[in-house]
């Protein structure tokens, strides 16, 4: 049958396979298993290797093409456009909310974060320290802020119905034209805060220090301030509007130097254990 190297597969084995269909070859004493239907195994193995080469080239082309496609990144920016955090868009992180949630969970510092037109309903902010955060035209319904420390924090044209703040300091809080109906503030400090053009209907403030905080042209119907320090606060409406303080309740609150303008009839306000003469 000729001389072939038993350790070389290509150019040797296939040639032997083709010869083993002839009596001269399969009757040779060195052949252990006799006759082979040569063309069938030859073509079978050849086709397997051809498929392997094809699939390898296809996968290489696919990966090369994927490397040329730019990755879509979801980024958190500050007001000056600097990237605070980013992740590649994926099924796990499909949108801005998911990326922000991951940043909060991993303790990323978010000083200067600027958020515009995002749905952040129900998001949990726990133990976050940050300064100069701003939210514009966002939805934060039933979002929760717990044990946080913020400096210069603002809402503008936001929907914050049912938002909750607990055991949190919010220095320099500014709320403009935002809906905070049924919001809940417990054991918080908001020195020098402002609520301008907002709605705080049926909002609840308990065990909190709101000294020098202003509520200007803000609806406070049904709101409750309980065990709060409201010293030097101002409650002012831009024009006479009888309904803006209807059923407002002040329970065991300090009111030293507090100002209430356009309030001709204080009978619409419920005072409990408060020194009204301090107003």
HELIX and SHEET records of a PDB file:
HELIX    1   1 UNK A   13  UNK A   19  1                                   7    
HELIX    2   2 UNK A   23  UNK A   26  1                                   4    
HELIX    3   3 UNK A   38  UNK A   68  1                                  31    
HELIX    4   4 UNK A   96  UNK A  105  1                                  10    
HELIX    5   5 UNK A  242  UNK A  245  5                                   4    
HELIX    6   6 UNK A  266  UNK A  268  5                                   3    
HELIX    7   7 UNK A  276  UNK A  278  5                                   3    
SHEET    1   A 2 UNK A  73  UNK A  77  0                                        
SHEET    2   A 2 UNK A  83  UNK A  88 -1                                        
SHEET    1   B 8 UNK A 114  UNK A 116  0                                        
SHEET    2   B 8 UNK A 129  UNK A 136  1                                        
SHEET    3   B 8 UNK A 149  UNK A 156  1                                        
SHEET    4   B 8 UNK A 169  UNK A 176  1                                        
SHEET    5   B 8 UNK A 194  UNK A 196  1                                        
SHEET    6   B 8 UNK A 214  UNK A 216  1                                        
SHEET    7   B 8 UNK A 234  UNK A 236  1                                        
SHEET    8   B 8 UNK A 259  UNK A 260  1                                        
SHEET    1   C 8 UNK A 124  UNK A 126  0                                        
SHEET    2   C 8 UNK A 144  UNK A 146  1                                        
SHEET    3   C 8 UNK A 164  UNK A 166  1                                        
SHEET    4   C 8 UNK A 184  UNK A 186  1                                        
SHEET    5   C 8 UNK A 204  UNK A 206  1                                        
SHEET    6   C 8 UNK A 224  UNK A 226  1                                        
SHEET    7   C 8 UNK A 248  UNK A 251  1                                        
SHEET    8   C 8 UNK A 269  UNK A 272  1                                        
END                                                                             
